[in-house]
Amino acid sequence: MQTALFIFGILAAGLALGTIARFIVPGRQPLSLAETTIVGMLGAAVGALVGNLIQGTDEFDRFDLGTIIGGIAGSILVLGIITWLADHFGWRTSPPPSAAELIAGGESSRVEFKSTARWNVHTEAKDDRIELVIGKTVAGFLNGEGGTVIIGVDDDGKPVGLAHDLKLMKAPDLDRYEVWLTDYLERTLGKPALAFVSVRFEPYAGEDVVLIDVSPADGPVFLDEPKGGRTADFYVRMGNSTRKLLTDEFNEYRRSRWR
């Protein structure tokens, strides 16, 4: 019985310390409940070890305020290392945020809402300029810090769905929509850029929406307008908008972004 209580206490303490560390460390950490507990346990061990080294003792069964502070500090350190490794090597141990989570947070430097990808709701017709905006936004995320484009919601996050875009296709289904979207991004951004892009569909408030998840590219990505000659325009996400950089601006940005 005492052994079981001891193990339970270690797990509970690990979960508590890991949760506190995740609350303190900014950003979205890709950790499950079990991994959070492990972070807390490792953090407690690191904190105790450092505390003993400072005090010149070898007591690991002491429990006081210093032990708690050391455990929290150690958990923050361990979590910071894990988060950096996850970002640096592209690890993902938890699913990406859902459409509902992203929409609830509103548009930001990492999230952009689009009502449609092909259909102009004002002229009620197909519009190549609407399609090009999707390419520009994805390019901006590729050349920036990454992000997600959500198609099927308006600027206020209200559901619009994909019905307008789907009716432009011979067979209005989500599989063909994904094929069209992938082909369009390949034509405008190039096939190598697709390695940093993934497409998923989710229901939201009774409507289907499409999410284009974009990771930061490992080199500059240029956009060519699909109709006409090569334009090689460079776009980057800055704040809540996507900006086109001139040649001198691009050269300066490239030196700071891709060293």
TIMIDREN-354294 format. One record per residue (C-alpha): residue number from 1; residue in three letters; x, y, z. Coordinates in steps of 0.1 Angstrom, whole numbers, padded with zeros to 4 digits. Example, Ala and Ser with C-alpha at 12.3 -4.5 7.8 and 13.67 -1.06 7.14 Angstrom:
<r nr="1" rest="ALA" X="0123" Y="-0045" Z="0078"/>
<r nr="2" rest="SER" X="0137" Y="-0011" Z="0071"/>
This chain:
<r nr="1" rest="MET" X="0000" Y="0000" Z="0000"/>
<r nr="2" rest="GLN" X="0028" Y="0024" Z="0009"/>
<r nr="3" rest="THR" X="0046" Y="0016" Z="-0024"/>
<r nr="4" rest="ALA" X="0015" Y="0023" Z="-0044"/>
<r nr="5" rest="LEU" X="0010" Y="0056" Z="-0025"/>
<r nr="6" rest="PHE" X="0046" Y="0065" Z="-0031"/>
<r nr="7" rest="ILE" X="0043" Y="0059" Z="-0068"/>
<r nr="8" rest="PHE" X="0011" Y="0078" Z="-0070"/>
<r nr="9" rest="GLY" X="0027" Y="0107" Z="-0052"/>
<r nr="10" rest="ILE" X="0056" Y="0108" Z="-0076"/>
<r nr="11" rest="LEU" X="0033" Y="0108" Z="-0106"/>
<r nr="12" rest="ALA" X="0010" Y="0134" Z="-0091"/>
<r nr="13" rest="ALA" X="0040" Y="0156" Z="-0083"/>
<r nr="14" rest="GLY" X="0054" Y="0151" Z="-0118"/>
<r nr="15" rest="LEU" X="0021" Y="0161" Z="-0134"/>
<r nr="16" rest="ALA" X="0018" Y="0192" Z="-0112"/>
<r nr="17" rest="LEU" X="0053" Y="0204" Z="-0119"/>
<r nr="18" rest="GLY" X="0050" Y="0196" Z="-0156"/>
<r nr="19" rest="THR" X="0017" Y="0215" Z="-0158"/>
<r nr="20" rest="ILE" X="0031" Y="0245" Z="-0140"/>
<r nr="21" rest="ALA" X="0061" Y="0246" Z="-0164"/>
<r nr="22" rest="ARG" X="0038" Y="0244" Z="-0194"/>
<r nr="23" rest="PHE" X="0017" Y="0273" Z="-0180"/>
<r nr="24" rest="ILE" X="0049" Y="0294" Z="-0175"/>
<r nr="25" rest="VAL" X="0067" Y="0286" Z="-0207"/>
<r nr="26" rest="PRO" X="0050" Y="0305" Z="-0236"/>
<r nr="27" rest="GLY" X="0039" Y="0289" Z="-0268"/>
<r nr="28" rest="ARG" X="0022" Y="0256" Z="-0277"/>
<r nr="29" rest="GLN" X="0042" Y="0227" Z="-0263"/>
<r nr="30" rest="PRO" X="0036" Y="0194" Z="-0282"/>
<r nr="31" rest="LEU" X="0032" Y="0172" Z="-0251"/>
<r nr="32" rest="SER" X="0006" Y="0147" Z="-0240"/>
<r nr="33" rest="LEU" X="-0005" Y="0142" Z="-0204"/>
<r nr="34" rest="ALA" X="0020" Y="0114" Z="-0199"/>
<r nr="35" rest="GLU" X="0048" Y="0134" Z="-0214"/>
<r nr="36" rest="THR" X="0039" Y="0164" Z="-0192"/>
<r nr="37" rest="THR" X="0042" Y="0141" Z="-0162"/>
<r nr="38" rest="ILE" X="0076" Y="0128" Z="-0174"/>
<r nr="39" rest="VAL" X="0088" Y="0164" Z="-0178"/>
<r nr="40" rest="GLY" X="0078" Y="0172" Z="-0143"/>
<r nr="41" rest="MET" X="0096" Y="0141" Z="-0129"/>
<r nr="42" rest="LEU" X="0127" Y="0149" Z="-0149"/>
<r nr="43" rest="GLY" X="0125" Y="0185" Z="-0138"/>
<r nr="44" rest="ALA" X="0122" Y="0175" Z="-0101"/>
<r nr="45" rest="ALA" X="0153" Y="0153" Z="-0105"/>
<r nr="46" rest="VAL" X="0173" Y="0181" Z="-0122"/>
<r nr="47" rest="GLY" X="0162" Y="0207" Z="-0096"/>
<r nr="48" rest="ALA" X="0171" Y="0184" Z="-0067"/>
<r nr="49" rest="LEU" X="0205" Y="0176" Z="-0083"/>
<r nr="50" rest="VAL" X="0213" Y="0212" Z="-0088"/>
<r nr="51" rest="GLY" X="0201" Y="0221" Z="-0053"/>
<r nr="52" rest="ASN" X="0223" Y="0194" Z="-0038"/>
<r nr="53" rest="LEU" X="0253" Y="0206" Z="-0057"/>
<r nr="54" rest="ILE" X="0248" Y="0241" Z="-0046"/>
<r nr="55" rest="GLN" X="0243" Y="0231" Z="-0009"/>
<r nr="56" rest="GLY" X="0269" Y="0203" Z="-0010"/>
<r nr="57" rest="THR" X="0246" Y="0176" Z="0002"/>
<r nr="58" rest="ASP" X="0233" Y="0143" Z="-0013"/>
<r nr="59" rest="GLU" X="0198" Y="0143" Z="0002"/>
<r nr="60" rest="PHE" X="0171" Y="0135" Z="-0024"/>
<r nr="61" rest="ASP" X="0142" Y="0128" Z="0000"/>
<r nr="62" rest="ARG" X="0140" Y="0163" Z="0015"/>
<r nr="63" rest="PHE" X="0107" Y="0182" Z="0008"/>
<r nr="64" rest="ASP" X="0106" Y="0219" Z="0015"/>
<r nr="65" rest="LEU" X="0100" Y="0252" Z="-0003"/>
<r nr="66" rest="GLY" X="0134" Y="0250" Z="-0019"/>
<r nr="67" rest="THR" X="0127" Y="0216" Z="-0033"/>
<r nr="68" rest="ILE" X="0094" Y="0228" Z="-0049"/>
<r nr="69" rest="ILE" X="0111" Y="0259" Z="-0064"/>
<r nr="70" rest="GLY" X="0139" Y="0237" Z="-0077"/>
<r nr="71" rest="GLY" X="0114" Y="0212" Z="-0092"/>
<r nr="72" rest="ILE" X="0096" Y="0240" Z="-0110"/>
<r nr="73" rest="ALA" X="0128" Y="0255" Z="-0123"/>
<r nr="74" rest="GLY" X="0141" Y="0221" Z="-0134"/>
<r nr="75" rest="SER" X="0107" Y="0214" Z="-0151"/>
<r nr="76" rest="ILE" X="0109" Y="0247" Z="-0170"/>
<r nr="77" rest="LEU" X="0144" Y="0239" Z="-0181"/>
<r nr="78" rest="VAL" X="0135" Y="0204" Z="-0193"/>
<r nr="79" rest="LEU" X="0104" Y="0217" Z="-0211"/>
<r nr="80" rest="GLY" X="0123" Y="0245" Z="-0227"/>
<r nr="81" rest="ILE" X="0148" Y="0220" Z="-0241"/>
<r nr="82" rest="ILE" X="0121" Y="0196" Z="-0253"/>
<r nr="83" rest="THR" X="0102" Y="0225" Z="-0270"/>
<r nr="84" rest="TRP" X="0133" Y="0238" Z="-0287"/>
<r nr="85" rest="LEU" X="0142" Y="0203" Z="-0300"/>
<r nr="86" rest="ALA" X="0106" Y="0198" Z="-0312"/>
<r nr="87" rest="ASP" X="0107" Y="0231" Z="-0331"/>
<r nr="88" rest="HIS" X="0142" Y="0226" Z="-0344"/>
<r nr="89" rest="PHE" X="0137" Y="0190" Z="-0357"/>
<r nr="90" rest="GLY" X="0100" Y="0193" Z="-0366"/>
<r nr="91" rest="TRP" X="0089" Y="0168" Z="-0340"/>
<r nr="92" rest="ARG" X="0051" Y="0167" Z="-0333"/>
<r nr="93" rest="THR" X="0038" Y="0144" Z="-0306"/>
<r nr="94" rest="SER" X="0003" Y="0159" Z="-0305"/>
<r nr="95" rest="PRO" X="-0022" Y="0167" Z="-0333"/>
<r nr="96" rest="PRO" X="-0023" Y="0202" Z="-0347"/>
<r nr="97" rest="PRO" X="-0049" Y="0226" Z="-0332"/>
<r nr="98" rest="SER" X="-0084" Y="0220" Z="-0345"/>
<r nr="99" rest="ALA" X="-0103" Y="0245" Z="-0366"/>
<r nr="100" rest="ALA" X="-0125" Y="0254" Z="-0336"/>
<r nr="101" rest="GLU" X="-0093" Y="0262" Z="-0315"/>
<r nr="102" rest="LEU" X="-0078" Y="0283" Z="-0342"/>
<r nr="103" rest="ILE" X="-0110" Y="0302" Z="-0351"/>
<r nr="104" rest="ALA" X="-0116" Y="0309" Z="-0314"/>
<r nr="105" rest="GLY" X="-0083" Y="0327" Z="-0313"/>
<r nr="106" rest="GLY" X="-0091" Y="0349" Z="-0343"/>
<r nr="107" rest="GLU" X="-0068" Y="0360" Z="-0371"/>
<r nr="108" rest="SER" X="-0031" Y="0366" Z="-0361"/>
<r nr="109" rest="SER" X="0004" Y="0364" Z="-0374"/>
<r nr="110" rest="ARG" X="-0001" Y="0326" Z="-0376"/>
<r nr="111" rest="VAL" X="-0037" Y="0323" Z="-0387"/>
<r nr="112" rest="GLU" X="-0056" Y="0337" Z="-0417"/>
<r nr="113" rest="PHE" X="-0093" Y="0333" Z="-0425"/>
<r nr="114" rest="LYS" X="-0106" Y="0332" Z="-0461"/>
<r nr="115" rest="SER" X="-0143" Y="0329" Z="-0470"/>
<r nr="116" rest="THR" X="-0135" Y="0311" Z="-0503"/>
<r nr="117" rest="ALA" X="-0105" Y="0301" Z="-0524"/>
<r nr="118" rest="ARG" X="-0121" Y="0306" Z="-0559"/>
<r nr="119" rest="TRP" X="-0155" Y="0322" Z="-0557"/>
<r nr="120" rest="ASN" X="-0160" Y="0360" Z="-0554"/>
<r nr="121" rest="VAL" X="-0190" Y="0364" Z="-0531"/>
<r nr="122" rest="HIS" X="-0196" Y="0400" Z="-0543"/>
<r nr="123" rest="THR" X="-0196" Y="0393" Z="-0581"/>
<r nr="124" rest="GLU" X="-0210" Y="0357" Z="-0576"/>
<r nr="125" rest="ALA" X="-0185" Y="0343" Z="-0600"/>
<r nr="126" rest="LYS" X="-0151" Y="0325" Z="-0602"/>
<r nr="127" rest="ASP" X="-0123" Y="0350" Z="-0596"/>
<r nr="128" rest="ASP" X="-0086" Y="0343" Z="-0603"/>
<r nr="129" rest="ARG" X="-0076" Y="0371" Z="-0579"/>
<r nr="130" rest="ILE" X="-0092" Y="0352" Z="-0550"/>
<r nr="131" rest="GLU" X="-0072" Y="0321" Z="-0559"/>
<r nr="132" rest="LEU" X="-0040" Y="0342" Z="-0561"/>
<r nr="133" rest="VAL" X="-0046" Y="0356" Z="-0526"/>
<r nr="134" rest="ILE" X="-0045" Y="0320" Z="-0513"/>
<r nr="135" rest="GLY" X="-0011" Y="0315" Z="-0530"/>
<r nr="136" rest="LYS" X="0002" Y="0347" Z="-0516"/>
<r nr="137" rest="THR" X="-0009" Y="0339" Z="-0480"/>
<r nr="138" rest="VAL" X="0007" Y="0305" Z="-0481"/>
<r nr="139" rest="ALA" X="0039" Y="0319" Z="-0495"/>
<r nr="140" rest="GLY" X="0039" Y="0345" Z="-0467"/>
<r nr="141" rest="PHE" X="0037" Y="0317" Z="-0441"/>
<r nr="142" rest="LEU" X="0064" Y="0297" Z="-0459"/>
<r nr="143" rest="ASN" X="0088" Y="0326" Z="-0458"/>
<r nr="144" rest="GLY" X="0078" Y="0336" Z="-0423"/>
<r nr="145" rest="GLU" X="0072" Y="0316" Z="-0392"/>
<r nr="146" rest="GLY" X="0046" Y="0293" Z="-0406"/>
<r nr="147" rest="GLY" X="0009" Y="0293" Z="-0399"/>
<r nr="148" rest="THR" X="-0026" Y="0281" Z="-0410"/>
<r nr="149" rest="VAL" X="-0049" Y="0293" Z="-0437"/>
<r nr="150" rest="ILE" X="-0085" Y="0284" Z="-0429"/>
<r nr="151" rest="ILE" X="-0109" Y="0285" Z="-0459"/>
<r nr="152" rest="GLY" X="-0146" Y="0285" Z="-0453"/>
<r nr="153" rest="VAL" X="-0149" Y="0312" Z="-0426"/>
<r nr="154" rest="ASP" X="-0153" Y="0350" Z="-0430"/>
<r nr="155" rest="ASP" X="-0131" Y="0376" Z="-0413"/>
<r nr="156" rest="ASP" X="-0151" Y="0374" Z="-0381"/>
<r nr="157" rest="GLY" X="-0147" Y="0336" Z="-0379"/>
<r nr="158" rest="LYS" X="-0183" Y="0329" Z="-0389"/>
<r nr="159" rest="PRO" X="-0188" Y="0297" Z="-0410"/>
<r nr="160" rest="VAL" X="-0192" Y="0300" Z="-0447"/>
<r nr="161" rest="GLY" X="-0184" Y="0265" Z="-0458"/>
<r nr="162" rest="LEU" X="-0170" Y="0253" Z="-0491"/>
<r nr="163" rest="ALA" X="-0202" Y="0251" Z="-0512"/>
<r nr="164" rest="HIS" X="-0193" Y="0281" Z="-0534"/>
<r nr="165" rest="ASP" X="-0159" Y="0267" Z="-0543"/>
<r nr="166" rest="LEU" X="-0172" Y="0231" Z="-0547"/>
<r nr="167" rest="LYS" X="-0198" Y="0241" Z="-0573"/>
<r nr="168" rest="LEU" X="-0170" Y="0252" Z="-0596"/>
<r nr="169" rest="MET" X="-0158" Y="0216" Z="-0599"/>
<r nr="170" rest="LYS" X="-0172" Y="0189" Z="-0622"/>
<r nr="171" rest="ALA" X="-0175" Y="0166" Z="-0592"/>
<r nr="172" rest="PRO" X="-0181" Y="0186" Z="-0561"/>
<r nr="173" rest="ASP" X="-0163" Y="0166" Z="-0534"/>
<r nr="174" rest="LEU" X="-0136" Y="0172" Z="-0509"/>
<r nr="175" rest="ASP" X="-0111" Y="0149" Z="-0525"/>
<r nr="176" rest="ARG" X="-0112" Y="0168" Z="-0558"/>
<r nr="177" rest="TYR" X="-0110" Y="0201" Z="-0538"/>
<r nr="178" rest="GLU" X="-0078" Y="0189" Z="-0522"/>
<r nr="179" rest="VAL" X="-0064" Y="0178" Z="-0556"/>
<r nr="180" rest="TRP" X="-0072" Y="0212" Z="-0571"/>
<r nr="181" rest="LEU" X="-0057" Y="0231" Z="-0541"/>
<r nr="182" rest="THR" X="-0025" Y="0211" Z="-0541"/>
<r nr="183" rest="ASP" X="-0021" Y="0215" Z="-0579"/>
<r nr="184" rest="TYR" X="-0027" Y="0252" Z="-0577"/>
<r nr="185" rest="LEU" X="0000" Y="0256" Z="-0549"/>
<r nr="186" rest="GLU" X="0024" Y="0235" Z="-0569"/>
<r nr="187" rest="ARG" X="0019" Y="0257" Z="-0600"/>
<r nr="188" rest="THR" X="0023" Y="0290" Z="-0581"/>
<r nr="189" rest="LEU" X="0049" Y="0281" Z="-0555"/>
<r nr="190" rest="GLY" X="0067" Y="0251" Z="-0570"/>
<r nr="191" rest="LYS" X="0068" Y="0215" Z="-0561"/>
<r nr="192" rest="PRO" X="0095" Y="0217" Z="-0534"/>
<r nr="193" rest="ALA" X="0073" Y="0241" Z="-0513"/>
<r nr="194" rest="LEU" X="0047" Y="0214" Z="-0510"/>
<r nr="195" rest="ALA" X="0070" Y="0195" Z="-0486"/>
<r nr="196" rest="PHE" X="0062" Y="0222" Z="-0460"/>
<r nr="197" rest="VAL" X="0024" Y="0223" Z="-0467"/>
<r nr="198" rest="SER" X="-0004" Y="0200" Z="-0456"/>
<r nr="199" rest="VAL" X="-0041" Y="0201" Z="-0462"/>
<r nr="200" rest="ARG" X="-0069" Y="0188" Z="-0440"/>
<r nr="201" rest="PHE" X="-0107" Y="0192" Z="-0438"/>
<r nr="202" rest="GLU" X="-0127" Y="0196" Z="-0406"/>
<r nr="203" rest="PRO" X="-0164" Y="0202" Z="-0398"/>
<r nr="204" rest="TYR" X="-0170" Y="0235" Z="-0381"/>
<r nr="205" rest="ALA" X="-0204" Y="0248" Z="-0369"/>
<r nr="206" rest="GLY" X="-0222" Y="0226" Z="-0394"/>
<r nr="207" rest="GLU" X="-0200" Y="0234" Z="-0423"/>
<r nr="208" rest="ASP" X="-0168" Y="0219" Z="-0438"/>
<r nr="209" rest="VAL" X="-0137" Y="0240" Z="-0438"/>
<r nr="210" rest="VAL" X="-0102" Y="0234" Z="-0452"/>
<r nr="211" rest="LEU" X="-0071" Y="0241" Z="-0432"/>
<r nr="212" rest="ILE" X="-0038" Y="0246" Z="-0450"/>
<r nr="213" rest="ASP" X="-0010" Y="0240" Z="-0424"/>
<r nr="214" rest="VAL" X="0022" Y="0257" Z="-0434"/>
<r nr="215" rest="SER" X="0057" Y="0251" Z="-0418"/>
<r nr="216" rest="PRO" X="0085" Y="0276" Z="-0423"/>
<r nr="217" rest="ALA" X="0104" Y="0268" Z="-0454"/>
<r nr="218" rest="ASP" X="0142" Y="0261" Z="-0453"/>
<r nr="219" rest="GLY" X="0148" Y="0286" Z="-0481"/>
<r nr="220" rest="PRO" X="0131" Y="0314" Z="-0499"/>
<r nr="221" rest="VAL" X="0098" Y="0305" Z="-0518"/>
<r nr="222" rest="PHE" X="0088" Y="0327" Z="-0547"/>
<r nr="223" rest="LEU" X="0053" Y="0330" Z="-0562"/>
<r nr="224" rest="ASP" X="0046" Y="0329" Z="-0599"/>
<r nr="225" rest="GLU" X="0012" Y="0340" Z="-0611"/>
<r nr="226" rest="PRO" X="-0003" Y="0309" Z="-0629"/>
<r nr="227" rest="LYS" X="-0013" Y="0329" Z="-0660"/>
<r nr="228" rest="GLY" X="0015" Y="0348" Z="-0676"/>
<r nr="229" rest="GLY" X="0053" Y="0347" Z="-0674"/>
<r nr="230" rest="ARG" X="0074" Y="0340" Z="-0644"/>
<r nr="231" rest="THR" X="0071" Y="0367" Z="-0618"/>
<r nr="232" rest="ALA" X="0090" Y="0353" Z="-0589"/>
<r nr="233" rest="ASP" X="0074" Y="0376" Z="-0563"/>
<r nr="234" rest="PHE" X="0084" Y="0373" Z="-0527"/>
<r nr="235" rest="TYR" X="0058" Y="0375" Z="-0499"/>
<r nr="236" rest="VAL" X="0063" Y="0372" Z="-0462"/>
<r nr="237" rest="ARG" X="0039" Y="0373" Z="-0433"/>
<r nr="238" rest="MET" X="0043" Y="0404" Z="-0411"/>
<r nr="239" rest="GLY" X="0019" Y="0407" Z="-0382"/>
<r nr="240" rest="ASN" X="-0017" Y="0401" Z="-0394"/>
<r nr="241" rest="SER" X="-0010" Y="0407" Z="-0431"/>
<r nr="242" rest="THR" X="0011" Y="0393" Z="-0460"/>
<r nr="243" rest="ARG" X="0035" Y="0418" Z="-0476"/>
<r nr="244" rest="LYS" X="0054" Y="0417" Z="-0509"/>
<r nr="245" rest="LEU" X="0091" Y="0427" Z="-0505"/>
<r nr="246" rest="LEU" X="0111" Y="0446" Z="-0531"/>
<r nr="247" rest="THR" X="0145" Y="0433" Z="-0542"/>
<r nr="248" rest="ASP" X="0165" Y="0453" Z="-0516"/>
<r nr="249" rest="GLU" X="0140" Y="0444" Z="-0489"/>
<r nr="250" rest="PHE" X="0142" Y="0408" Z="-0498"/>
<r nr="251" rest="ASN" X="0180" Y="0407" Z="-0497"/>
<r nr="252" rest="GLU" X="0180" Y="0422" Z="-0462"/>
<r nr="253" rest="TYR" X="0153" Y="0398" Z="-0450"/>
<r nr="254" rest="ARG" X="0170" Y="0368" Z="-0465"/>
<r nr="255" rest="ARG" X="0202" Y="0376" Z="-0446"/>
<r nr="256" rest="SER" X="0184" Y="0377" Z="-0413"/>
<r nr="257" rest="ARG" X="0159" Y="0348" Z="-0420"/>
<r nr="258" rest="TRP" X="0182" Y="0322" Z="-0437"/>
<r nr="259" rest="ARG" X="0217" Y="0324" Z="-0424"/>
